[in-house]
């Protein structure tokens, strides 16, 4: 794949993550190959660190640091040897930003997970945001903001093989255990779950097997994966994150919600984009149909992660989680 094709494929994902589209265009226009991607995005992230250092207010400092975190995370999307460093820099920039902007935010870590708990200590509900194949807690800051704006507490995490933990851990097929340990550490009785891309599978699986999940939503999540249909770049990412080719194929064989979907007791919203063209990922309609309280939202013009259609699903998803956890009606 040429760098032009790669940049086009990541376009709506990057914009959905919150970077300026014009800056994205300027940065990617200057690339001559995919190997230039990581270094260029790292340089852009460092430019925001410099602006943060020179900012005239703590608010501006924090906002620049959040933007740096986004660019550092996006630097990890193309394979290169500095990807672990970029993930670590994204994690550090987010940590610095929240320390400045939200003194009440709390770093929470446990076996197989780490992230930031944000929102009021007396919030009427707590939501876990679960990333996917090569995403991380720094990618979904707009989703976190939407949930915070509805009065909820939000714990956006990196799990095994994800984000800052990708360099030292591998994917955990039994992600419900990760969710369960996080709930234990957070000390709450019930949670909402939002999972994005592969995180949608993780969230649905956890909702089926962890009784403290009271509300759940998935975005572009696979109902089932087929190794032979997955494109080579996706198989390569899974192999890196799962710990090798054999482990990757075994992991993919376990990604199947046929038997688990009927066990999801919590109200479930499944969001899909009709323009999602990743082969090997079956449509989420089956998940919504098999879940006892499933609702299916299909956005005709939405792509994978629906970064090109945020207004078509983000408010509805946020309301679904908030109303379910708070016991109110939409």
C-alpha positions in Angstrom: 0.0 0.0 0.0 1.3 3.4 -0.9 1.5 6.1 1.7 -1.2 8.1 -0.1 -3.5 5.1 0.1 -2.6 4.5 3.8 -3.2 8.2 4.7 -6.6 8.1 2.9 -7.5 4.9 4.8 -6.7 6.5 8.1 -8.3 9.9 7.3 -11.7 9.6 9.1 -10.1 7.7 12.0 -7.6 10.5 12.6 -10.3 13.2 12.3 -12.6 11.2 14.6 -9.7 11.1 17.1 -9.7 14.9 17.1 -6.8 16.1 15.1 -7.1 19.1 12.7 -8.0 17.8 9.2 -5.9 20.5 7.6 -2.9 19.7 9.7 -3.4 16.0 9.0 -3.3 16.8 5.3 -0.1 18.9 5.6 1.7 16.2 7.6 0.7 13.3 5.3 1.2 15.3 2.1 4.9 15.4 2.9 5.4 11.7 3.3 7.1 9.6 0.6 6.5 6.1 2.1 4.6 4.5 4.9 7.9 4.2 6.8 7.9 8.0 7.1 4.5 7.9 8.9 5.7 7.3 12.5 8.5 9.7 12.6 6.4 12.5 11.0 3.6 12.0 13.5 6.1 11.9 16.4 7.5 15.2 15.2 4.1 16.7 15.1 3.3 15.5 18.6 6.6 17.0 19.8 5.6 20.3 18.3 2.6 20.3 20.5 4.8 19.6 23.5 6.8 22.7 22.7 3.6 24.8 22.5 2.5 23.4 25.8 5.7 24.5 27.4 5.4 28.0 26.0 1.6 28.4 26.6 0.3 31.4 28.5 -2.3 29.6 30.6 -2.7 26.2 32.2 -5.8 25.6 30.1 -3.8 26.1 26.9 -1.0 23.9 28.3 -3.5 21.1 28.9 -5.1 21.4 25.5 -1.8 21.3 23.7 -0.8 18.2 25.7 -4.1 16.5 24.7 -3.4 17.2 21.1 0.1 15.8 21.5 -1.3 12.6 22.9 -3.5 12.2 19.9 -0.6 12.6 17.4 1.6 10.3 19.4 -1.1 7.6 19.4 -1.7 8.0 15.6 2.1 7.6 15.1 1.6 3.9 16.2 -0.8 3.0 13.4 2.0 2.3 10.9 4.5 -0.4 11.9 7.9 1.0 12.8 10.5 0.3 15.5 9.6 3.4 17.5 6.0 2.5 17.9 6.4 1.5 21.6 8.1 4.9 22.3 5.2 6.7 20.6 2.6 4.8 22.7 4.6 5.7 25.8 4.7 9.3 24.8 1.0 9.3 24.1 0.4 7.9 27.6 2.7 10.5 29.2 1.2 13.4 27.3 -2.3 12.4 28.4 -1.2 12.0 31.9 0.3 15.4 32.0 -2.8 16.9 30.3 -5.2 15.5 32.8 -3.0 16.5 35.7 -3.3 20.1 34.5 -6.9 20.1 33.3 -8.6 17.8 35.8 -6.8 17.6 39.1 -9.5 15.1 40.3 -8.7 12.6 37.5 -7.0 9.5 38.9 -4.6 7.0 37.3 -5.9 3.5 37.9 -3.9 0.4 37.1 -4.2 -3.3 37.9 -3.3 -6.7 36.4 -3.6 -6.3 32.7 -5.0 -2.8 32.5 -4.2 0.9 33.1 -6.0 4.1 32.4 -7.5 7.2 33.8 -10.7 7.6 35.8 -12.4 10.9 35.1 -15.5 12.6 36.3 -17.3 13.3 39.6 -16.6 11.0 42.6 -20.3 10.9 43.2 -21.3 10.2 39.6 -24.5 8.2 39.2 -22.7 5.7 37.0 -19.3 4.6 35.7 -18.4 3.7 32.2 -15.4 1.7 30.9 -14.2 2.6 27.4 -12.5 -0.4 25.7 -10.1 0.1 22.8 -9.6 -2.3 19.9 -6.9 -3.9 17.7 -4.5 -1.0 17.4 -6.4 1.8 19.2 -5.8 3.1 22.7 -7.3 5.2 25.4 -5.9 8.4 23.7 -8.0 7.8 20.6 -11.5 8.2 22.0 -11.3 11.4 23.9 -14.4 12.8 22.2 -16.4 9.8 23.3 -15.1 10.2 26.9 -16.1 13.9 26.8 -19.6 13.1 25.6 -20.1 10.6 28.5 -18.5 13.1 31.0 -20.9 15.8 29.8 -23.8 13.5 30.8 -22.6 13.4 34.4 -21.0 10.0 34.3 -17.6 8.9 35.5 -15.4 7.4 32.8 -12.5 5.0 32.9 -10.8 4.8 29.5 -8.3 2.0 29.7 -5.6 0.1 27.8 -5.9 -3.6 28.3 -3.5 -6.5 27.4 -1.8 -5.9 24.1 -3.3 -2.4 23.8 -1.9 1.1 23.9 0.9 1.6 26.4 0.7 -2.1 27.4 1.3 -3.4 23.9 5.0 -3.5 24.3 4.9 -5.7 27.4 1.7 -7.8 27.1 -0.4 -9.7 24.5 -4.1 -9.9 23.8 -6.3 -11.6 26.4 -9.1 -13.6 24.8 -10.9 -13.7 28.2 -11.3 -9.9 28.3 -14.1 -10.3 30.8 -11.5 -11.0 33.4 -9.8 -7.7 32.6 -13.1 -5.9 33.0 -13.9 -7.7 36.2 -10.5 -6.8 37.7 -11.1 -3.2 36.7 -14.5 -3.1 38.3 -13.0 -4.5 41.5 -10.3 -1.9 41.6 -12.7 0.9 40.8 -14.9 -0.3 43.7 -18.3 0.2 41.9 -21.2 -2.2 41.9 -22.1 -1.9 38.3 -20.7 -0.3 35.1 -21.5 0.6 31.5 -19.2 -0.7 28.7 -18.4 0.9 25.4 -16.2 -1.1 23.0 -14.8 0.2 19.7 -13.7 -2.0 16.8 -12.2 -5.2 18.3 -13.0 -3.6 21.6 -16.7 -4.1 20.6 -16.1 -7.9 20.8 -14.3 -7.5 24.1 -17.2 -5.4 25.5 -19.9 -7.8 24.3 -18.0 -10.8 25.6 -17.6 -9.1 29.0 -21.2 -8.1 29.1 -22.2 -11.8 28.6 -19.9 -13.1 31.3 -19.5 -10.3 33.9 -22.8 -9.8 35.7 -21.9 -6.3 36.9 -22.1 -4.9 33.4 -25.4 -3.0 33.4 -25.2 -1.2 30.0 -23.2 -1.9 26.9 -22.6 -0.4 23.4 -20.3 -1.5 20.6 -19.0 0.5 17.6 -17.8 -1.4 14.5 -17.2 -4.5 16.6 -16.9 -7.9 15.0 -19.5 -10.6 15.7 -17.1 -13.1 14.4 -13.7 -13.1 12.7 -12.4 -15.3 9.8 -8.6 -15.5 9.6 -8.6 -16.4 5.9 -10.7 -13.4 5.0 -8.8 -10.8 7.0 -6.4 -8.6 5.0 -2.7 -9.2 5.4 -2.1 -5.9 7.3 -4.8 -6.8 9.9 -3.4 -10.3 10.3 0.1 -8.7 10.9 -1.2 -6.4 13.6 -3.0 -9.3 15.3 0.2 -11.3 15.2 2.2 -8.5 16.8 -0.4 -7.9 19.5 -1.2 -11.6 20.2 2.4 -12.8 20.4 3.0 -14.5 17.1 1.2 -16.0 14.1 0.0 -19.2 15.8 -1.3 -17.2 18.8 -3.0 -14.8 16.4 -4.9 -17.5 14.6 -5.9 -19.1 17.9 -7.1 -15.7 19.1 -9.1 -15.1 16.0 -10.8 -18.5 16.3 -12.1 -17.5 19.6 -13.7 -14.3 18.3 -17.2 -15.5 17.8 -20.3 -14.2 19.8 -22.8 -16.8 18.5 -23.1 -18.6 21.8 -22.4 -15.6 24.0 -24.8 -13.0 22.6 -27.9 -14.6 24.1 -26.3 -14.3 27.5 -26.0 -10.5 27.4 -28.6 -9.4 29.9 -27.8 -5.7 29.8 -29.4 -3.3 27.3 -27.1 -3.3 24.2 -26.7 -0.8 21.4 -24.8 -2.1 18.4 -23.5 0.6 16.0 -22.3 -0.2 12.5 -21.3 1.8 9.4 -22.6 0.4 6.1 -19.4 1.6 4.4 -17.1 -0.5 6.7 -15.1 -2.4 4.2 -12.8 -4.5 6.4 -13.2 -8.0 5.2 -13.5 -10.9 7.6 -15.6 -8.8 10.1 -19.2 -9.9 10.0 -22.0 -7.5 10.5 -23.1 -6.6 14.0 -26.8 -7.1 13.1 -26.5 -10.7 14.3 -25.2 -9.5 17.7 -28.2 -7.1 18.2 -30.6 -9.8 17.0 -29.4 -12.5 19.4 -28.9 -10.3 22.5 -32.2 -10.3 24.5 -32.2 -6.5 24.8 -30.2 -5.6 21.6 -30.8 -2.5 19.4 -29.1 -2.1 16.0 -28.1 1.3 14.6 -26.8 1.2 11.1 -25.4 4.4 9.5 -25.5 4.1 5.7 -22.6 6.4 5.1 -20.5 5.4 8.1 -17.1 3.7 7.7 -15.1 1.7 10.2 -15.4 3.5 13.6 -17.7 6.0 11.9 -15.2 8.8 12.1 -17.1 10.3 9.2 -20.4 10.2 10.9 -20.0 11.2 14.6 -23.2 13.1 14.9 -25.2 10.1 13.6 -24.3 7.8 16.5 -22.2 9.5 19.3 -25.1 11.4 21.0 -27.4 8.4 20.8 -24.8 6.0 22.1 -23.9 8.4 25.0 -27.6 8.8 25.8 -28.1 5.0 25.7 -25.4 4.4 28.3 -26.4 7.4 30.5 -30.1 6.7 30.5 -29.5 3.0 31.2 -27.1 3.5 34.1 -29.2 6.4 35.6 -32.5 4.6 35.2 -34.1 7.4 33.1 -35.8 7.3 29.8 -34.5 8.6 26.5 
